[in-house]
Amino acid sequence: KERTGTSTTRTIATGLKARLPKGWIGQFDYTWSQNAAGTFLYSVDSGGLAADILSGAVNPFVDPLLYPYSLDKYTVRQNFSFKQTINTLAVRAAGELPSLPWGAPTLNVRAERRFEGTQNGFLERSYPQTVASSGLTTYLGFLRDVRSANAELQLPLVARHRFPLLYSLDAQLAGGREEFVVPTGTPTMAVA
């Protein structure tokens, strides 16, 4: 039998852009995104099938094309579903710093905060023969907080057109930091 699954992602994004004093530009962005996914699949109740083979109820040496028999009663149904959500806030600014005699350095800065959450996910198993193996596993949800910032500086080293065959010579410095705050604890809980 076939495996089926769905995955739906919804996203909303918005932003503001502002012209600031001294030629600087500032931006603010907010993005919300949610993914809901689910899978329905079939597998084999190998414990039930093995028990029936040992008892003689199923003969694995019989040709199923000549003597067809149904294995549907050994079909295990599994259903898995979960949702994930991401909320991102970002602030950016870019512009020139006070000019040096040979040119103006530029600076780009960004700060971002992202909340990544997963709601409880569920895996439901239904065993037709070995019913004791049936159950529901809950994958406990969590919220992760991600904070990041970076800056990039472009610094002119030589005035433009100062030397023949050299239009400009700049140094570029960049740095950033990303911090993850993650939950700890038990990631799953099984209920029979």
SULJOKA-V312505 format. One record per helix or strand. SS is the DSSP state (H for helix, E for strand). FROM is the first residue (numbers start at 1). TO is the last residue. If there is no record, write none. Layout:
ss=<SS/SS>
from=<FROM/FROM>
to=<TO/TO>
This chain:
ss=<E/H/E/H/H/E/E/E/E/E/H/E/E/E/E/E/E>
from=<4/21/25/46/72/75/100/103/106/121/131/135/142/163/166/169/188>
to=<19/23/44/55/74/96/100/103/118/126/133/139/158/163/166/181/191>
